[in-house]
Amino acid sequence: MTAQINKKFCFKISLVYYASILFANLMIMFIPMATVTFPTVKEESMVKWIAFTDENQWLINFITVLCFVIPSAICLKDCFSILFAKKDDEIAKKIINLPLRFSFLGAFGWILTFFAELIVLFYAKHVLSIKVFYIIVNSLLFLALEGIFSFIVSYLVLATVNRATVLPKLFPKGEVTKIPGVKNLSLTLMFVVLYVSICFFPIAYLLTAYISEHLNYGIKITSDTIVMSFVLLFSGLALTVVFMKLFTIPLKKLTIQTKEIKKGNYDYRVNISSNDEMGVLSDAFNDMTESIKEKEFMRSTFGKIVDPNVRDYLLKGNVALGGETRNVTIMFCDIRNFTAMSESMSPEKVVSLLNKYFTEMEKCISKNHGIINKYIGDAVMGIFGAPVKSENHALDAFNAAMEMRVALAALNKNLEGSDFPQIAFGIGLHSGDVLAGNIGAENRIEYTVIGDTVNTASRIESLCKSYQKDLLISESTCQLILENSTGQNDFVFVDEADIRGKTEKVKLFTKDF
């Protein structure tokens, strides 16, 4: 249930609708009396029939009233059923369905009248020996026209009030179409009603008068008849304008919502309170927006758990186990003497310090097209050149390392005077081929890189402490940097070091800060 239903308000609305149906049918009864004239009737059967109805006027009136009392009583019963309903969903269903139900019941009175008149007519035929075919045609034409007119007027008025006032008040958040038992109407019905009111009625009104005149029923086309036809025509045009607003305003709201979604505003909602296609579209649009919001939240959260580049790589469907050979640059960055440092701090302070440190390091790595593949305690493993390929991955890694030096100096300056200690790190860079892809079990995968290049980068970083350097770069990485940059020829040779697991020594370089 989208709203707390006010039972008394709904009951009052149902009574207003009931009164509207009565007024519409009374108006339809009096319109022919005010707009037609009755010249002398010449056809013998018609003369006898009119005389019979005059003599038995009480019977005709009783039957007519009875035909309208029955549907009227049903409408009144529906009103009180709202008052005595126990569940909000039941009340909501009734008030939403009232315009169509009451309009049909109002028109049903004219159908009953026709069949009641048919019974009386056949009785008159038996008593008076009259021809009834033309009389039946006249009766069918007029009562059918009046029944259709009753439904059109009632439905247009009630549906308009319901859509524009009642439903928005009861269901400010929309979702009318989701209420159990509600009859979802088609906009086709509304346009058929409009067509009938604009085109059919003026023509049918004149045509009925014309046929009746030729059947000598006594109705003659007069200036009043023509005026009434034009009144119906312009009334239909006025209703068209009203319904145009009812449809264009919600469409404009949906257009605005589309633009807001495009801007990333997923909290914007359009609540169209109706039980037709517009209501269905509004609810579906809001559901879609909520779904997009949830997916964007998941996507954003996923991008915090893994690097956004890895996230996008996986979301494109690259979730199968396996990988491919890539030429990349691996970065390892580790805080110096972190174990001893953390022993003098509480766990909360350790986490707080690491978060500040990792935030600054991540900015530098991401800015230079790298990804943080994983955090290993206080160490960071960065990858440049995967999952997004790059020809400048070595230069990107070097630039990231240089910026990390600046960022660490700024962080240490901000930490001065606080309870946090100063931080020093060591960075190792090495380039080469790796196997990059999804590693793990079928129901638990991780995007990572494996191979000798990764192990070598890790061991180069561990040598920073031995050589008292904060940055060590392998010869392979230096060569790639020099190939992609004309201004990086001032690397300082450090040593030709033994690397565990490698038979040949690795030349190491650094760059002064």
N, C-alpha and C positions, 0 to 999 in steps of 0.2 A: 504494500500500500504506500503510495507516494505522499499522501497527505492525510491529516486527521479530518474526517468528514464531519461537517456541521449538519446534523440531522434536521434541525428546525429550518435552517436555511434551505436545504434541499426540498423539504416539504412545501415551503412557501413558493419556491420556484416551480414545483410541480403544479401547484394551484394556479399560478400565473399562466403556465402553459395550458392548463385545462380551460381557463377562462378565455385564452386566446383562440383555442379550437372552437369554443362555443360562439365567440364573436365572429370568427371567420365564416362559420356555417350560416349564422343568422344574416350576415352581410350578403352571402351568396343567394339566400332565399329572397332578399328584398331587391337585389339588382335587377332581375328580369321585370319585376313589377314596376320599377321606376324607369325602365329604358325601352319598353315595347308598348305598342298599342294593339287593341283587339277590335278589328273591324267585324262586320257581319259575317258569320259562318254560314256557308251555303251547302256544304257536303252533308248529306243526310245522316250518315253514321256518326259524323263528328258532332252534328247538332244533338243527336240522341245521347251521345256520351257526355257532352257538356251539361245537358239537362239532368242526366243521371247523377253526375258529380255534384251539381247544385242541390239536388233533392237530398243527397246523402252526404252533405258537407261534413257533418259531425263524424261520420265513419272515416272519411278521407283524412280529416284532421287527426283523428285518433290513431290511425295507422301510421301517418307521417311522424307524429310525435313519438310513437312507440319505436319506430325504426331508428330514431335518433337517441331515445332514452337508453337503449341497450348499449351502444358503443360509449355513450356518455357515462353510464354507470361503470363500465369497465375502466374508463379513464380515471374516474373518481376513486375506484378501488385501488388502482396503481398508485395514486397520490398517497392514500392512507397506508399502503404497504410500505412506503418509504418511512413513514412516521413510526411504524412498528417493527421495522427491520432491526436485527440485532448486530449484524456485521457491517463494517465499513465498506468492504468489497461489494456487498450486496446493494447497498445504497448507491455506491459509485456506479455500478453496472446499470441500475435503473435510471439514474439521472442522465447518464450518457446516452442511453437508448431511447429516452422519452421523445425527442423530436420526431424520429422516424415512426415510433409506435403510435403516438398520439395522432400524427398526420394520417396514418393508415386507418386508424379507428374513426377519425373524422370523415374520411372518404367512404368508409364502410357503411355509414348511415345512408348515403345516397344509393349504394348498391342494394341495401335492404329495401329502400323505398321503391326502387324499380321493380324488384320481384313482388313486393306487396301490391303495387299498382297493377302488375301483370295478373295477379290472382283476381283482383277486383274487376279488371277489364274482361277476363274470360267469364266471370260471373255475369257481367253486363251483357256480354255477347249471348250467353244462354238465355237471359231474360228478355233482352230487347232485339235479338237477332240482327246485330250490327256487324259490319266489317271492321276488324280490329288491326289489320296489317299496318295501315298508315298511322294509326294511333300509336301502335307499338314503336314504329320507327321514330315518330316525334318524341315519344317518352324516352326512348333509349338515347336519342341525340342530346336532349336537354339534361337528363339526369347524369349521363356519362360526362358531359361537359362540366356540369356543376360539381360532380365528384372529383374530376381531375383538378378543377379550379380550387376546390377545397384542399386537396392534398398539396398543390403547388404553394398556395398562400400560406398554409399552416407550416409546411416544411421549411420554406424559405425564411419565414419569420423566426421560428423556433431554432432552426439550425444556426442562423446568424447570431441570435442572442446567446446560444449555447457556446459557439466557437469564440465569440468576441468577449463575453463577459463571464458566464458561469464557469466554464471549464478552466480558464486561467485562474479564477479565484479559488476553485477547489483543488486544482493540481498545478501549483506554480512551477513545479519542476518538470512538467510534462509527463511523459510515460503513460499516457492514457491508454494506449494500445496494449499495454502489458497487463492491464487489469483483467482478471479471469471473467469470462462470460460476456465481455464487451463485443458488440458487433462492429467490426472494422468496415466502415463504409468505403465506397469507391467514389473518387471525384467524378467519375463518369455520371453518377446519379445527379450530382450538382449541375453538371453541364447539360444533362438532359432536361432537368427542371428549368434551367435558364432558357434553353431552346424553346421549350413548350411555352413559357411565359412570354418570350419575345416574339416568336414567329407563329406558333400554332394558335394561340388564343385569339388574337384579333381576327385571323382568317376563319377559325372554327366558329367564332361568335357570329360573324356575318353569314357564313355558310349555313349554319343552323337556322338562322332567321329566314334565309332564302328558301331552304328546303321546306320549312314549315309553312311559308306563304304559299308555295306551290302545292302543298298537300292540303291547303285550305284549313289549317289548324287555327288560323286566326291571327298569327303573328306577322306583322308587316315591317319591312325595313324602313326605318325613319331616320331623321337627323340625329335623334337621341342614340339610336343603335350605332351609327357611324362614330359619333362622339365617344361612346363607350369603348369602341374598338381602338380608337386612338389613345384613350386613357390607359387601356391595357398595354398598348404598345410602348408608351413612354414609361409606364410603371416597370415594364420588363427591362428597358434601358437603364433605369435608375438602379434596379436590382443588379444589373450587370456591373455597374460601377462599384457597388458595394462589395460584390463577390470578387471583383478584380483586386480590391484592396485586401480582402481576406487572404488572397493567394500571393500577391506580390510582396506584401510586408514580410511574411515568413520566409519567402525566397531570398529577400534582401538580408534577413538575419542569418540565413545559412551561408550566404556569400561572405558576410563579415566573419562568421566563424571559420570559414575556409582560410581567409586571409590571416586570422589570428593563429591558426594551426601552423600555417606557413612560417609565421614569425617565431614559432616555438611556444606559444601560449596555449598549453594544453588544459588549462583550468577554465577556459571560456566555454560556456554552454548556451545552447539555444533551446528553450523550452516552449515547444508549440503544443498547446493543449487541444488536440482534436483526435478523433478516432477514424481518420481517413488516411490517404497516402501521405499527406503532409505530416501528420502525427507520427506515422510509421517512419518516414524519412528522418524526422527530427530525432526520434529515439535511436534509430540506427546510427545517425551521425554522432550523437552523444556517446553511444556505446563504442563507436569507432575511435572517437577522441580519447575516451578513457583507456581503450586498448593501446592506442599509440603512446599515451602517457606512461602506462605500465611498461611497455616495451622500451621506451626511451629511458625510463628509470633503470630498468634491467641493463640496458646497453651502457648507461653512464656508470652504474655500479660495477658492471663487468670490466669497464675501462679503468676502474680503480684497482681491481684485483689483478688484472693483467694490463700490459701496455695497450693503449688505444690502437696502435698499429696491429698488434696481435689480435685484439678483439675484432677489428674490422676484417682481418685475414680469416679468422674462424667463422665469422658471421656470413661470409661469402660462400660458405659451404665446404671450406677446407678443414674438415674434421676427421678425415680418415687417418689411420695410423700410417706412418711412413714419412719419408722426407726426400730431399734432393740436395745435391752438392752445391754449395754456395761459397764464393770467395768473399770473406767478411773480415772485419776488424773486431777483435774482442777486447773489452776493457774490464779490468778488475781494479776495484778501488776499496781500500781497507783502512780503517782507523788505526793509528798507531797506539799501542799500549792500552787498548780498550778494556781488556780484562782487568788490569790493575785499576784503571779509572773507574770502572763500574762498581768495584768493591766498596768504594767510599760513598756511593750514592744509593738511595732507595730505588726499588724497581720502577716506581712511578716516574722518578726523575730520569732514570735511564731511558725509559720509553719516550719521555718528553723530549730529551736531548736528541735521541735518534730520529724522531719525527721531524724536528727542526732541520737536522743535518740532511736527512734523505730528501726532504722537500726542496732544499736548495740544489742538491746534486741532480735531482730528477729534472729540474728546470733546464739545467745546462745540457744534459744528455738529450732531452726531447727537442730542445731548440735546434740542435745540430743533427736531427734526423736519426737519432739512435733510440733504442728501447732499453728499458731496464728489464732484463729477463728474469732476474730473481734477486732477492735479498738473502744473504747468507749470514745471519747474525748481524754484525756491524759492517759486513762487506757488501758491495754492489757489483753485480755482473751485468755489463752492458754489451749490446750487440749493435754493430753498425753495418748495414747492408742486407739485413733480413728482419722480418719477412719481406720488406720492401727493398727491391734491388737498388743498388747505388754504385756508380763508378767512382765516387769520391768518398767511399766509406772510411778510408784511412785518414784523409784530411778532416772529415767530420769528427772522427774520434779524437784527433789531436786538438782541434778547436774546442771540443767539449772539455777536454782535460785542462786546457789553458783557462777556460772560463770557470771551471770548478775551483781552480786555484784562487781566482778573484772572489768567487762566491764564498769560499771557506774563510778568506781573510775578513770579508764583510761580516760573516756570521760570528767569528771570534771577537770582532770589535763590538758587536751587539751583545755578546755574552759577558763582556767585561763588567765587573761590578755585581754580577749575579752569582748565584750559588753553583752555576755550571762551570766546569773546567774548560780550558782551551783545547781545541781539537787539532790534531795533525793527521795527515793521511798519506798513503802511498798509492800511486796509480801505475799499472802496467798495461802496455798496449802491444798487441801482436796481431799480424794479419796472415791469413792463409785460408785453405779450404776446410770447410766443416760440413757435416751432415745436418741440415736444418729441416725441422718438421715436427710432427706430432709424435711424441714419445710417451709410452705408458701402456695401460690396459685399455680394453675396449670401452669400459665405462668410466675411465678416469684418465684423461690425457693432459699433457702439458706441452706447449710449444717451446722448444729449446734447441740448442745446438750442441753437438757432441763431436769429439775428435781431438787429434793431437794439438791443433791450434788453440783450443780452449785450455787444455792442460798447460801448455807453454805460457800462455798469457797469465794464468794464475801463478805460475812459478816465477815469472818475471816480476810480478807485483810483490811477491814475498821477498825478493832481493832488494827492494827499495830500502828496507831497514838495514841490510848489510852494507850498502853503498851510501847510506845517509842521504838518499835522494827521495824527493816526493813524486818523481815522474821518471819512469824508465820505458824506452821505446825500442822495440826490436828493429833489426836492420831491414827486414821485409816491409815493415810499416813505414819506416823512413823513406825507403825507395818509392813506395806508392805516393807518399805525401809530396816528394820532390817532383814526381811525374805530373801531379795535378796542381802544383803551386810553384810559382817562380820566386816567391819571397821566403821560402822555408829552406835555406841552405846553411843555416848556422847552428845545426845540431852539434852538441858536444859529445864526443866519444867518451864512454865511461869505462867499458871493459869488454873483454871477450870471455863470457862467463860459461861455466858448465851448467847445463840444465838437466835435472834429473829426468831420465827417460829418453834423452837425445844423445846420439853418439858424437855429434859435432857441436862445437861451442857456438854460442849465439852472441853476436855483437850487439851491445846495448848502447843506446844513446839517451841523452836528456836534452832539455831546453831550459835555460836559466829563467827564473821567474822575474 
